[in-house]
Amino acid sequence: MPEPNPDPSPPLLKKNKKKKKKKKRKRAPAESPQTGEKHAKAIVSDGGESSGLASRKPSEHVFETVKNEDPGRKYTVSVAFPGSIVGNAQSKELRTYLVGQVARALTIFEVDEVIVFSEDGKSKSLEGEFQGSNRRSDPCVFAGRVLQYLETPQYLRKELFPMHPDLKFAGLLNPLDAPHHLRIDMPSIYREGVVARRPTKPGQGVWVNIGLRQCALVGANIPHGTRVTVQLPEIAGKPNARLPKTLRGTAVAPDTPRKKNGVYWGYSVRLASGLGDVFKGCPYPEGYDLTIGTSERGGDVGGEGFVLPKFKHLLVVFGGLGGLEDAIEGDESLAESEPSELFSMYINSCTRQGSRTIRTEEALPITLSLLRPYILTTNNS
């Protein structure tokens, strides 16, 4: 037998042929079969395709408008509750967390206005600078200030809210993540901004910080430090679009995104000196055409024959520890002696409750979740 080669040469390695990668063609956006226009999927708080929501992380949600015949939302929903519910909390951390939970519920159910009313008949105000005080904050003012802070987009808070003891623990709260809380890379034709201290030429307007890498030039004479809703050109609503060097915008009313595009744009905060002032201070000229009071003595929401009438401006009022009865008794301006006489509807949103009492911060999301289907059905029919 031949002896094996003691130093065999290594086998020749075959050269791997490099495979050419085929470039994937990007699919063009789907066109609407009726209009032929590019259709934008809506990922908003009350709709959107489930596949779109499941494929995106929560931090990547893009709030876009639906292109249909009448996308706007004309009706409004207002909620009123007493500030005394905040005063019952044992510490400032718990008071702050309570208001944060209320703010989350208001945002989830698209409440447009929140009223914090006093049960002692004294008027409150959030205006003016804080001069320092060792006394405990008024519960109504405390709730109103934290609600305003949470509703404001993060990039505006530093300019609009100076340091205040009421906001000491507000940074620990869960964010609302509302549609107007836009990140720097989110496309939108509407943005909240604040007028910046930046000089402009006479008659040119003002520069507004809208949370982008560049400010928007708004052709209006607005004092610096003022919060304003800015409407941008259509290109700002397209993903990955290159914005012009000088981005021009228009100052619009805060309810324009809701009325024109149906996009929820946060809530406004109002303080009332009493339950009667909740109705008198209504910001709508026609007033609240449907008012609902909540109590364990009211009618069952889930009962047979329950129907919510069509409305333009809905007001839902919650009572404090003593219920709406105490709020009516403490307000001398009201002629009514019973809640059922004051409201269009008097409801009980949680019948056969397992606890002796339901706290206001618990009753608020329960009631809004039960009324939500009726609100949508009534106004979309």
C-alpha positions as YAML, in Angstrom:
chain: A
units: angstrom
residues:
- id: 1
  name: MET
  ca: [0.00, 0.00, 0.00]
- id: 2
  name: PRO
  ca: [1.33, 3.45, -0.78]
- id: 3
  name: GLU
  ca: [2.27, 5.48, 2.24]
- id: 4
  name: PRO
  ca: [0.09, 8.52, 2.94]
- id: 5
  name: ASN
  ca: [1.48, 11.90, 2.12]
- id: 6
  name: PRO
  ca: [2.78, 13.36, 5.41]
- id: 7
  name: ASP
  ca: [2.18, 16.94, 4.27]
- id: 8
  name: PRO
  ca: [-0.98, 16.98, 2.27]
- id: 9
  name: SER
  ca: [-1.83, 20.27, 0.64]
- id: 10
  name: PRO
  ca: [-5.08, 21.84, 1.84]
- id: 11
  name: PRO
  ca: [-8.00, 21.44, -0.50]
- id: 12
  name: LEU
  ca: [-8.77, 24.32, -2.77]
- id: 13
  name: LEU
  ca: [-11.64, 26.48, -1.49]
- id: 14
  name: LYS
  ca: [-14.32, 27.37, -3.97]
- id: 15
  name: LYS
  ca: [-14.94, 31.04, -4.36]
- id: 16
  name: ASN
  ca: [-18.39, 32.01, -3.22]
- id: 17
  name: LYS
  ca: [-20.18, 33.94, -5.86]
- id: 18
  name: LYS
  ca: [-21.66, 37.13, -4.52]
- id: 19
  name: LYS
  ca: [-25.35, 37.20, -5.03]
- id: 20
  name: LYS
  ca: [-26.71, 40.44, -6.28]
- id: 21
  name: LYS
  ca: [-29.34, 41.79, -3.97]
- id: 22
  name: LYS
  ca: [-32.47, 42.78, -5.69]
- id: 23
  name: LYS
  ca: [-33.69, 46.17, -4.78]
- id: 24
  name: LYS
  ca: [-37.17, 46.02, -3.38]
- id: 25
  name: ARG
  ca: [-39.52, 48.41, -5.03]
- id: 26
  name: LYS
  ca: [-41.49, 50.56, -2.68]
- id: 27
  name: ARG
  ca: [-45.20, 50.21, -3.13]
- id: 28
  name: ALA
  ca: [-47.08, 53.36, -3.90]
- id: 29
  name: PRO
  ca: [-49.83, 54.36, -1.49]
- id: 30
  name: ALA
  ca: [-53.16, 52.81, -2.23]
- id: 31
  name: GLU
  ca: [-55.60, 55.00, -4.09]
- id: 32
  name: SER
  ca: [-59.20, 55.44, -3.21]
- id: 33
  name: PRO
  ca: [-61.38, 53.57, -5.70]
- id: 34
  name: GLN
  ca: [-63.91, 56.38, -5.72]
- id: 35
  name: THR
  ca: [-61.84, 59.56, -5.83]
- id: 36
  name: GLY
  ca: [-58.47, 58.26, -7.03]
- id: 37
  name: GLU
  ca: [-56.73, 60.24, -4.28]
- id: 38
  name: LYS
  ca: [-54.11, 58.76, -2.02]
- id: 39
  name: HIS
  ca: [-55.84, 57.58, 1.11]
- id: 40
  name: ALA
  ca: [-54.22, 58.15, 4.52]
- id: 41
  name: LYS
  ca: [-54.97, 55.58, 7.20]
- id: 42
  name: ALA
  ca: [-56.31, 57.13, 10.36]
- id: 43
  name: ILE
  ca: [-54.74, 56.09, 13.63]
- id: 44
  name: VAL
  ca: [-56.65, 58.15, 16.13]
- id: 45
  name: SER
  ca: [-58.01, 57.67, 19.60]
- id: 46
  name: ASP
  ca: [-61.43, 56.41, 18.55]
- id: 47
  name: GLY
  ca: [-60.74, 54.56, 15.32]
- id: 48
  name: GLY
  ca: [-58.14, 53.29, 12.90]
- id: 49
  name: GLU
  ca: [-57.48, 49.86, 11.50]
- id: 50
  name: SER
  ca: [-56.47, 47.24, 14.03]
- id: 51
  name: SER
  ca: [-53.64, 46.04, 11.79]
- id: 52
  name: GLY
  ca: [-52.13, 49.51, 11.71]
- id: 53
  name: LEU
  ca: [-52.24, 49.83, 15.49]
- id: 54
  name: ALA
  ca: [-50.80, 46.38, 16.09]
- id: 55
  name: SER
  ca: [-47.86, 46.90, 13.73]
- id: 56
  name: ARG
  ca: [-46.71, 50.12, 15.34]
- id: 57
  name: LYS
  ca: [-45.24, 50.77, 18.73]
- id: 58
  name: PRO
  ca: [-47.22, 53.21, 20.90]
- id: 59
  name: SER
  ca: [-44.46, 55.79, 20.58]
- id: 60
  name: GLU
  ca: [-44.67, 55.64, 16.77]
- id: 61
  name: HIS
  ca: [-48.37, 56.34, 16.37]
- id: 62
  name: VAL
  ca: [-49.05, 58.95, 13.73]
- id: 63
  name: PHE
  ca: [-52.28, 60.90, 14.04]
- id: 64
  name: GLU
  ca: [-53.52, 61.64, 10.56]
- id: 65
  name: THR
  ca: [-56.86, 62.82, 9.30]
- id: 66
  name: VAL
  ca: [-59.36, 60.72, 7.41]
- id: 67
  name: LYS
  ca: [-60.28, 61.94, 3.96]
- id: 68
  name: ASN
  ca: [-64.04, 61.65, 3.70]
- id: 69
  name: GLU
  ca: [-67.01, 63.84, 2.96]
- id: 70
  name: ASP
  ca: [-67.46, 65.34, 6.44]
- id: 71
  name: PRO
  ca: [-64.61, 64.36, 8.77]
- id: 72
  name: GLY
  ca: [-65.20, 67.14, 11.28]
- id: 73
  name: ARG
  ca: [-66.77, 66.76, 14.72]
- id: 74
  name: LYS
  ca: [-69.26, 69.50, 15.51]
- id: 75
  name: TYR
  ca: [-70.45, 68.42, 18.97]
- id: 76
  name: THR
  ca: [-68.58, 68.89, 22.25]
- id: 77
  name: VAL
  ca: [-68.41, 66.99, 25.54]
- id: 78
  name: SER
  ca: [-67.83, 68.79, 28.85]
- id: 79
  name: VAL
  ca: [-67.22, 67.31, 32.31]
- id: 80
  name: ALA
  ca: [-67.57, 69.03, 35.67]
- id: 81
  name: PHE
  ca: [-66.45, 67.76, 39.07]
- id: 82
  name: PRO
  ca: [-65.80, 69.39, 42.47]
- id: 83
  name: GLY
  ca: [-62.27, 70.21, 43.56]
- id: 84
  name: SER
  ca: [-63.01, 68.72, 46.97]
- id: 85
  name: ILE
  ca: [-62.14, 65.25, 45.65]
- id: 86
  name: VAL
  ca: [-58.51, 66.41, 45.51]
- id: 87
  name: GLY
  ca: [-58.60, 67.73, 49.08]
- id: 88
  name: ASN
  ca: [-59.53, 64.29, 50.41]
- id: 89
  name: ALA
  ca: [-56.19, 62.80, 49.33]
- id: 90
  name: GLN
  ca: [-53.66, 62.32, 52.14]
- id: 91
  name: SER
  ca: [-50.52, 63.74, 50.47]
- id: 92
  name: LYS
  ca: [-49.47, 65.95, 47.59]
- id: 93
  name: GLU
  ca: [-48.17, 62.91, 45.70]
- id: 94
  name: LEU
  ca: [-51.58, 61.23, 45.94]
- id: 95
  name: ARG
  ca: [-53.39, 64.45, 45.02]
- id: 96
  name: THR
  ca: [-51.22, 64.81, 41.94]
- id: 97
  name: TYR
  ca: [-51.72, 61.18, 40.94]
- id: 98
  name: LEU
  ca: [-55.50, 61.51, 41.36]
- id: 99
  name: VAL
  ca: [-55.63, 64.49, 39.00]
- id: 100
  name: GLY
  ca: [-53.40, 62.59, 36.57]
- id: 101
  name: GLN
  ca: [-55.86, 59.68, 36.45]
- id: 102
  name: VAL
  ca: [-58.73, 62.10, 35.80]
- id: 103
  name: ALA
  ca: [-56.74, 63.77, 33.00]
- id: 104
  name: ARG
  ca: [-56.09, 60.38, 31.38]
- id: 105
  name: ALA
  ca: [-59.80, 59.54, 31.43]
- id: 106
  name: LEU
  ca: [-60.73, 62.93, 29.97]
- id: 107
  name: THR
  ca: [-58.29, 62.42, 27.11]
- id: 108
  name: ILE
  ca: [-59.21, 58.80, 26.37]
- id: 109
  name: PHE
  ca: [-62.91, 59.68, 26.03]
- id: 110
  name: GLU
  ca: [-62.22, 62.91, 24.09]
- id: 111
  name: VAL
  ca: [-63.61, 65.44, 26.55]
- id: 112
  name: ASP
  ca: [-63.33, 68.97, 25.18]
- id: 113
  name: GLU
  ca: [-63.88, 70.99, 28.36]
- id: 114
  name: VAL
  ca: [-63.35, 70.26, 32.05]
- id: 115
  name: ILE
  ca: [-64.82, 72.43, 34.80]
- id: 116
  name: VAL
  ca: [-63.58, 72.22, 38.39]
- id: 117
  name: PHE
  ca: [-66.20, 73.80, 40.63]
- id: 118
  name: SER
  ca: [-66.07, 74.84, 44.25]
- id: 119
  name: GLU
  ca: [-68.66, 73.73, 46.77]
- id: 120
  name: ASP
  ca: [-68.13, 76.72, 49.07]
- id: 121
  name: GLY
  ca: [-69.26, 79.36, 46.57]
- id: 122
  name: LYS
  ca: [-65.89, 81.16, 46.36]
- id: 123
  name: SER
  ca: [-64.46, 82.10, 42.98]
- id: 124
  name: LYS
  ca: [-60.99, 80.87, 42.02]
- id: 125
  name: SER
  ca: [-58.42, 81.92, 39.44]
- id: 126
  name: LEU
  ca: [-55.29, 80.45, 37.88]
- id: 127
  name: GLU
  ca: [-54.00, 83.80, 36.67]
- id: 128
  name: GLY
  ca: [-51.12, 85.74, 38.21]
- id: 129
  name: GLU
  ca: [-47.65, 84.76, 39.36]
- id: 130
  name: PHE
  ca: [-47.06, 82.64, 42.43]
- id: 131
  name: GLN
  ca: [-45.54, 84.77, 45.19]
- id: 132
  name: GLY
  ca: [-44.82, 81.96, 47.63]
- id: 133
  name: SER
  ca: [-46.99, 80.55, 50.39]
- id: 134
  name: ASN
  ca: [-46.63, 78.06, 53.19]
- id: 135
  name: ARG
  ca: [-50.35, 77.30, 53.17]
- id: 136
  name: ARG
  ca: [-51.87, 74.28, 51.51]
- id: 137
  name: SER
  ca: [-53.02, 74.97, 47.94]
- id: 138
  name: ASP
  ca: [-56.70, 75.36, 47.20]
- id: 139
  name: PRO
  ca: [-57.91, 72.00, 45.82]
- id: 140
  name: CYS
  ca: [-59.74, 73.59, 42.86]
- id: 141
  name: VAL
  ca: [-56.72, 75.65, 41.82]
- id: 142
  name: PHE
  ca: [-54.42, 72.67, 42.38]
- id: 143
  name: ALA
  ca: [-56.54, 70.42, 40.15]
- id: 144
  name: GLY
  ca: [-56.89, 73.09, 37.47]
- id: 145
  name: ARG
  ca: [-53.17, 73.79, 37.34]
- id: 146
  name: VAL
  ca: [-52.16, 70.12, 37.07]
- id: 147
  name: LEU
  ca: [-54.85, 69.52, 34.42]
- id: 148
  name: GLN
  ca: [-53.53, 72.44, 32.37]
- id: 149
  name: TYR
  ca: [-49.96, 71.24, 32.74]
- id: 150
  name: LEU
  ca: [-50.75, 67.72, 31.54]
- id: 151
  name: GLU
  ca: [-52.80, 68.96, 28.58]
- id: 152
  name: THR
  ca: [-49.94, 71.15, 27.35]
- id: 153
  name: PRO
  ca: [-47.49, 69.48, 24.89]
- id: 154
  name: GLN
  ca: [-44.19, 68.63, 26.51]
- id: 155
  name: TYR
  ca: [-42.09, 70.98, 24.36]
- id: 156
  name: LEU
  ca: [-44.15, 73.99, 25.54]
- id: 157
  name: ARG
  ca: [-44.29, 73.34, 29.28]
- id: 158
  name: LYS
  ca: [-40.98, 74.96, 30.18]
- id: 159
  name: GLU
  ca: [-42.01, 78.25, 28.58]
- id: 160
  name: LEU
  ca: [-45.62, 78.29, 29.76]
- id: 161
  name: PHE
  ca: [-45.30, 76.93, 33.30]
- id: 162
  name: PRO
  ca: [-42.81, 78.42, 35.76]
- id: 163
  name: MET
  ca: [-41.75, 76.37, 38.75]
- id: 164
  name: HIS
  ca: [-44.62, 75.96, 41.22]
- id: 165
  name: PRO
  ca: [-45.18, 73.77, 44.31]
- id: 166
  name: ASP
  ca: [-48.40, 72.39, 42.80]
- id: 167
  name: LEU
  ca: [-46.38, 70.89, 39.94]
- id: 168
  name: LYS
  ca: [-43.67, 69.33, 42.10]
- id: 169
  name: PHE
  ca: [-44.75, 65.74, 41.31]
- id: 170
  name: ALA
  ca: [-46.42, 66.36, 37.93]
- id: 171
  name: GLY
  ca: [-43.39, 65.01, 36.10]
- id: 172
  name: LEU
  ca: [-44.02, 61.55, 37.57]
- id: 173
  name: LEU
  ca: [-47.48, 61.24, 36.01]
- id: 174
  name: ASN
  ca: [-48.30, 59.14, 32.98]
- id: 175
  name: PRO
  ca: [-48.34, 61.26, 29.81]
- id: 176
  name: LEU
  ca: [-51.65, 61.86, 28.05]
- id: 177
  name: ASP
  ca: [-50.13, 61.09, 24.62]
- id: 178
  name: ALA
  ca: [-52.93, 63.05, 22.98]
- id: 179
  name: PRO
  ca: [-52.98, 63.76, 19.22]
- id: 180
  name: HIS
  ca: [-51.69, 67.30, 19.74]
- id: 181
  name: HIS
  ca: [-48.73, 66.04, 21.80]
- id: 182
  name: LEU
  ca: [-46.66, 65.63, 18.65]
- id: 183
  name: ARG
  ca: [-43.07, 64.50, 18.54]
- id: 184
  name: ILE
  ca: [-40.51, 66.24, 16.38]
- id: 185
  name: ASP
  ca: [-40.75, 63.70, 13.53]
- id: 186
  name: MET
  ca: [-44.56, 63.36, 13.45]
- id: 187
  name: PRO
  ca: [-46.33, 64.78, 10.39]
- id: 188
  name: SER
  ca: [-49.30, 67.04, 11.06]
- id: 189
  name: ILE
  ca: [-50.82, 70.13, 9.48]
- id: 190
  name: TYR
  ca: [-51.73, 71.41, 12.95]
- id: 191
  name: ARG
  ca: [-49.35, 72.05, 15.83]
- id: 192
  name: GLU
  ca: [-49.50, 73.78, 19.18]
- id: 193
  name: GLY
  ca: [-46.91, 76.47, 19.67]
- id: 194
  name: VAL
  ca: [-45.82, 79.43, 21.74]
- id: 195
  name: VAL
  ca: [-44.75, 82.80, 20.36]
- id: 196
  name: ALA
  ca: [-40.96, 83.01, 20.66]
- id: 197
  name: ARG
  ca: [-38.81, 86.01, 21.64]
- id: 198
  name: ARG
  ca: [-37.28, 86.31, 18.18]
- id: 199
  name: PRO
  ca: [-37.18, 89.56, 16.21]
- id: 200
  name: THR
  ca: [-38.93, 89.91, 12.86]
- id: 201
  name: LYS
  ca: [-39.25, 92.64, 10.28]
- id: 202
  name: PRO
  ca: [-42.15, 95.09, 10.68]
- id: 203
  name: GLY
  ca: [-45.37, 93.60, 9.32]
- id: 204
  name: GLN
  ca: [-43.83, 90.16, 8.89]
- id: 205
  name: GLY
  ca: [-45.53, 88.56, 11.89]
- id: 206
  name: VAL
  ca: [-44.06, 86.51, 14.73]
- id: 207
  name: TRP
  ca: [-41.99, 83.36, 15.10]
- id: 208
  name: VAL
  ca: [-43.75, 80.48, 16.85]
- id: 209
  name: ASN
  ca: [-42.04, 77.48, 18.44]
- id: 210
  name: ILE
  ca: [-44.12, 74.51, 17.28]
- id: 211
  name: GLY
  ca: [-41.87, 71.67, 18.43]
- id: 212
  name: LEU
  ca: [-39.98, 71.21, 15.15]
- id: 213
  name: ARG
  ca: [-36.32, 71.87, 14.35]
- id: 214
  name: GLN
  ca: [-37.42, 75.21, 12.96]
- id: 215
  name: CYS
  ca: [-39.94, 77.82, 14.07]
- id: 216
  name: ALA
  ca: [-42.96, 78.76, 12.01]
- id: 217
  name: LEU
  ca: [-43.54, 82.31, 10.79]
- id: 218
  name: VAL
  ca: [-47.11, 83.34, 11.57]
- id: 219
  name: GLY
  ca: [-48.39, 86.53, 9.97]
- id: 220
  name: ALA
  ca: [-50.19, 87.95, 12.99]
- id: 221
  name: ASN
  ca: [-49.35, 90.36, 15.78]
- id: 222
  name: ILE
  ca: [-49.44, 88.07, 18.86]
- id: 223
  name: PRO
  ca: [-47.66, 88.85, 22.16]
- id: 224
  name: HIS
  ca: [-44.66, 86.67, 22.96]
- id: 225
  name: GLY
  ca: [-45.27, 83.82, 25.39]
- id: 226
  name: THR
  ca: [-48.80, 83.25, 24.07]
- id: 227
  name: ARG
  ca: [-49.90, 79.72, 23.25]
- id: 228
  name: VAL
  ca: [-51.37, 79.44, 19.77]
- id: 229
  name: THR
  ca: [-52.67, 76.71, 17.43]
- id: 230
  name: VAL
  ca: [-50.87, 76.89, 14.08]
- id: 231
  name: GLN
  ca: [-52.08, 75.48, 10.77]
- id: 232
  name: LEU
  ca: [-49.20, 74.54, 8.46]
- id: 233
  name: PRO
  ca: [-49.07, 73.85, 4.70]
- id: 234
  name: GLU
  ca: [-50.23, 70.44, 3.43]
- id: 235
  name: ILE
  ca: [-46.62, 69.29, 3.00]
- id: 236
  name: ALA
  ca: [-46.21, 69.29, 6.80]
- id: 237
  name: GLY
  ca: [-48.77, 66.48, 7.01]
- id: 238
  name: LYS
  ca: [-46.79, 64.14, 4.76]
- id: 239
  name: PRO
  ca: [-44.31, 61.66, 6.33]
- id: 240
  name: ASN
  ca: [-40.61, 62.33, 5.69]
- id: 241
  name: ALA
  ca: [-41.40, 65.52, 3.77]
- id: 242
  name: ARG
  ca: [-38.74, 68.18, 3.38]
- id: 243
  name: LEU
  ca: [-40.11, 71.38, 4.84]
- id: 244
  name: PRO
  ca: [-39.26, 74.76, 3.31]
- id: 245
  name: LYS
  ca: [-36.50, 76.85, 4.85]
- id: 246
  name: THR
  ca: [-39.03, 79.43, 5.99]
- id: 247
  name: LEU
  ca: [-42.04, 77.54, 7.28]
- id: 248
  name: ARG
  ca: [-45.11, 79.74, 7.20]
- id: 249
  name: GLY
  ca: [-48.24, 79.03, 9.19]
- id: 250
  name: THR
  ca: [-51.59, 80.52, 10.12]
- id: 251
  name: ALA
  ca: [-52.95, 81.05, 13.62]
- id: 252
  name: VAL
  ca: [-56.32, 79.30, 13.99]
- id: 253
  name: ALA
  ca: [-58.82, 78.67, 16.76]
- id: 254
  name: PRO
  ca: [-57.96, 75.75, 19.10]
- id: 255
  name: ASP
  ca: [-61.10, 73.87, 18.03]
- id: 256
  name: THR
  ca: [-60.28, 74.03, 14.30]
- id: 257
  name: PRO
  ca: [-58.66, 70.55, 14.16]
- id: 258
  name: ARG
  ca: [-61.79, 69.06, 15.75]
- id: 259
  name: LYS
  ca: [-64.30, 70.95, 13.62]
- id: 260
  name: LYS
  ca: [-62.53, 70.54, 10.27]
- id: 261
  name: ASN
  ca: [-60.69, 67.22, 10.59]
- id: 262
  name: GLY
  ca: [-62.34, 65.44, 13.50]
- id: 263
  name: VAL
  ca: [-59.06, 65.24, 15.41]
- id: 264
  name: TYR
  ca: [-59.27, 65.46, 19.20]
- id: 265
  name: TRP
  ca: [-57.20, 68.47, 20.25]
- id: 266
  name: GLY
  ca: [-57.17, 68.36, 24.04]
- id: 267
  name: TYR
  ca: [-59.40, 69.96, 26.65]
- id: 268
  name: SER
  ca: [-59.79, 73.46, 28.06]
- id: 269
  name: VAL
  ca: [-59.84, 74.04, 31.83]
- id: 270
  name: ARG
  ca: [-62.32, 76.30, 33.60]
- id: 271
  name: LEU
  ca: [-62.80, 77.04, 37.30]
- id: 272
  name: ALA
  ca: [-66.31, 77.73, 38.64]
- id: 273
  name: SER
  ca: [-67.31, 79.26, 41.98]
- id: 274
  name: GLY
  ca: [-70.24, 76.85, 42.33]
- id: 275
  name: LEU
  ca: [-72.53, 74.46, 40.54]
- id: 276
  name: GLY
  ca: [-74.64, 77.33, 39.19]
- id: 277
  name: ASP
  ca: [-71.53, 78.97, 37.74]
- id: 278
  name: VAL
  ca: [-70.85, 75.78, 35.77]
- id: 279
  name: PHE
  ca: [-73.93, 76.58, 33.66]
- id: 280
  name: LYS
  ca: [-73.55, 80.38, 33.65]
- id: 281
  name: GLY
  ca: [-69.92, 80.29, 32.50]
- id: 282
  name: CYS
  ca: [-70.60, 78.08, 29.48]
- id: 283
  name: PRO
  ca: [-68.24, 79.19, 26.66]
- id: 284
  name: TYR
  ca: [-70.76, 78.29, 23.94]
- id: 285
  name: PRO
  ca: [-73.30, 81.00, 22.99]
- id: 286
  name: GLU
  ca: [-76.17, 78.52, 22.78]
- id: 287
  name: GLY
  ca: [-75.28, 76.94, 26.14]
- id: 288
  name: TYR
  ca: [-75.36, 73.25, 27.05]
- id: 289
  name: ASP
  ca: [-78.36, 71.72, 25.32]
- id: 290
  name: LEU
  ca: [-78.01, 68.37, 27.15]
- id: 291
  name: THR
  ca: [-76.99, 68.13, 30.82]
- id: 292
  name: ILE
  ca: [-76.50, 64.89, 32.74]
- id: 293
  name: GLY
  ca: [-76.16, 64.53, 36.50]
- id: 294
  name: THR
  ca: [-74.69, 61.36, 38.02]
- id: 295
  name: SER
  ca: [-75.77, 59.77, 41.29]
- id: 296
  name: GLU
  ca: [-76.58, 56.41, 42.81]
- id: 297
  name: ARG
  ca: [-80.18, 57.67, 42.99]
- id: 298
  name: GLY
  ca: [-80.39, 58.19, 39.21]
- id: 299
  name: GLY
  ca: [-81.78, 55.96, 36.49]
- id: 300
  name: ASP
  ca: [-79.89, 52.98, 35.11]
- id: 301
  name: VAL
  ca: [-77.79, 53.74, 32.02]
- id: 302
  name: GLY
  ca: [-77.88, 50.14, 30.86]
- id: 303
  name: GLY
  ca: [-81.63, 49.79, 31.38]
- id: 304
  name: GLU
  ca: [-84.15, 49.13, 28.64]
- id: 305
  name: GLY
  ca: [-85.23, 52.13, 26.63]
- id: 306
  name: PHE
  ca: [-82.23, 54.28, 27.58]
- id: 307
  name: VAL
  ca: [-81.65, 56.75, 24.74]
- id: 308
  name: LEU
  ca: [-79.32, 59.73, 24.55]
- id: 309
  name: PRO
  ca: [-80.95, 62.66, 22.71]
- id: 310
  name: LYS
  ca: [-79.05, 64.35, 19.92]
- id: 311
  name: PHE
  ca: [-77.04, 67.32, 21.17]
- id: 312
  name: LYS
  ca: [-74.49, 69.97, 20.25]
- id: 313
  name: HIS
  ca: [-72.95, 70.54, 23.65]
- id: 314
  name: LEU
  ca: [-73.12, 67.84, 26.32]
- id: 315
  name: LEU
  ca: [-72.33, 68.46, 30.00]
- id: 316
  name: VAL
  ca: [-71.80, 65.60, 32.47]
- id: 317
  name: VAL
  ca: [-71.58, 66.64, 36.14]
- id: 318
  name: PHE
  ca: [-70.18, 64.55, 38.99]
- id: 319
  name: GLY
  ca: [-70.64, 65.18, 42.70]
- id: 320
  name: GLY
  ca: [-68.17, 64.97, 45.54]
- id: 321
  name: LEU
  ca: [-68.22, 63.06, 48.81]
- id: 322
  name: GLY
  ca: [-71.76, 64.24, 49.61]
- id: 323
  name: GLY
  ca: [-73.03, 63.90, 46.05]
- id: 324
  name: LEU
  ca: [-74.71, 66.50, 43.90]
- id: 325
  name: GLU
  ca: [-77.24, 67.10, 46.68]
- id: 326
  name: ASP
  ca: [-74.58, 68.85, 48.77]
- id: 327
  name: ALA
  ca: [-73.40, 70.90, 45.80]
- id: 328
  name: ILE
  ca: [-76.94, 72.16, 45.13]
- id: 329
  name: GLU
  ca: [-77.57, 72.90, 48.80]
- id: 330
  name: GLY
  ca: [-74.33, 74.91, 49.08]
- id: 331
  name: ASP
  ca: [-75.12, 77.09, 46.03]
- id: 332
  name: GLU
  ca: [-77.58, 79.87, 46.89]
- id: 333
  name: SER
  ca: [-77.89, 80.97, 43.26]
- id: 334
  name: LEU
  ca: [-79.76, 77.78, 42.33]
- id: 335
  name: ALA
  ca: [-83.53, 77.73, 42.67]
- id: 336
  name: GLU
  ca: [-83.70, 73.95, 42.29]
- id: 337
  name: SER
  ca: [-83.59, 71.81, 45.41]
- id: 338
  name: GLU
  ca: [-83.21, 68.38, 43.77]
- id: 339
  name: PRO
  ca: [-80.61, 67.27, 41.17]
- id: 340
  name: SER
  ca: [-83.31, 65.69, 39.04]
- id: 341
  name: GLU
  ca: [-84.84, 69.16, 38.56]
- id: 342
  name: LEU
  ca: [-81.54, 70.74, 37.50]
- id: 343
  name: PHE
  ca: [-80.40, 68.30, 34.80]
- id: 344
  name: SER
  ca: [-81.92, 67.00, 31.58]
- id: 345
  name: MET
  ca: [-81.05, 63.46, 32.66]
- id: 346
  name: TYR
  ca: [-80.20, 62.00, 36.06]
- id: 347
  name: ILE
  ca: [-78.38, 58.68, 35.77]
- id: 348
  name: ASN
  ca: [-76.69, 55.94, 37.78]
- id: 349
  name: SER
  ca: [-73.75, 54.51, 35.85]
- id: 350
  name: CYS
  ca: [-72.95, 51.66, 38.24]
- id: 351
  name: THR
  ca: [-75.93, 49.78, 39.63]
- id: 352
  name: ARG
  ca: [-75.53, 46.95, 42.14]
- id: 353
  name: GLN
  ca: [-72.11, 48.21, 43.18]
- id: 354
  name: GLY
  ca: [-70.00, 46.01, 45.42]
- id: 355
  name: SER
  ca: [-68.67, 48.91, 47.49]
- id: 356
  name: ARG
  ca: [-70.72, 51.25, 49.65]
- id: 357
  name: THR
  ca: [-69.27, 54.24, 47.83]
- id: 358
  name: ILE
  ca: [-67.81, 54.93, 44.41]
- id: 359
  name: ARG
  ca: [-65.21, 57.66, 44.39]
- id: 360
  name: THR
  ca: [-65.57, 60.46, 41.85]
- id: 361
  name: GLU
  ca: [-62.30, 59.59, 40.12]
- id: 362
  name: GLU
  ca: [-63.73, 56.05, 39.70]
- id: 363
  name: ALA
  ca: [-67.21, 57.14, 38.62]
- id: 364
  name: LEU
  ca: [-65.82, 59.44, 35.92]
- id: 365
  name: PRO
  ca: [-64.26, 56.77, 33.64]
- id: 366
  name: ILE
  ca: [-67.11, 54.33, 34.37]
- id: 367
  name: THR
  ca: [-69.74, 56.85, 33.28]
- id: 368
  name: LEU
  ca: [-67.86, 58.08, 30.23]
- id: 369
  name: SER
  ca: [-67.23, 54.53, 29.02]
- id: 370
  name: LEU
  ca: [-70.95, 53.72, 29.29]
- id: 371
  name: LEU
  ca: [-72.03, 56.94, 27.56]
- id: 372
  name: ARG
  ca: [-69.43, 56.72, 24.82]
- id: 373
  name: PRO
  ca: [-71.35, 54.32, 22.48]
- id: 374
  name: TYR
  ca: [-74.52, 56.42, 22.84]
- id: 375
  name: ILE
  ca: [-72.58, 59.63, 22.11]
- id: 376
  name: LEU
  ca: [-71.05, 58.21, 18.94]
- id: 377
  name: THR
  ca: [-74.28, 56.58, 17.75]
- id: 378
  name: THR
  ca: [-76.43, 59.63, 18.40]
- id: 379
  name: ASN
  ca: [-74.16, 62.11, 16.61]
- id: 380
  name: ASN
  ca: [-73.14, 59.88, 13.71]
- id: 381
  name: SER
  ca: [-76.67, 58.86, 12.76]
...
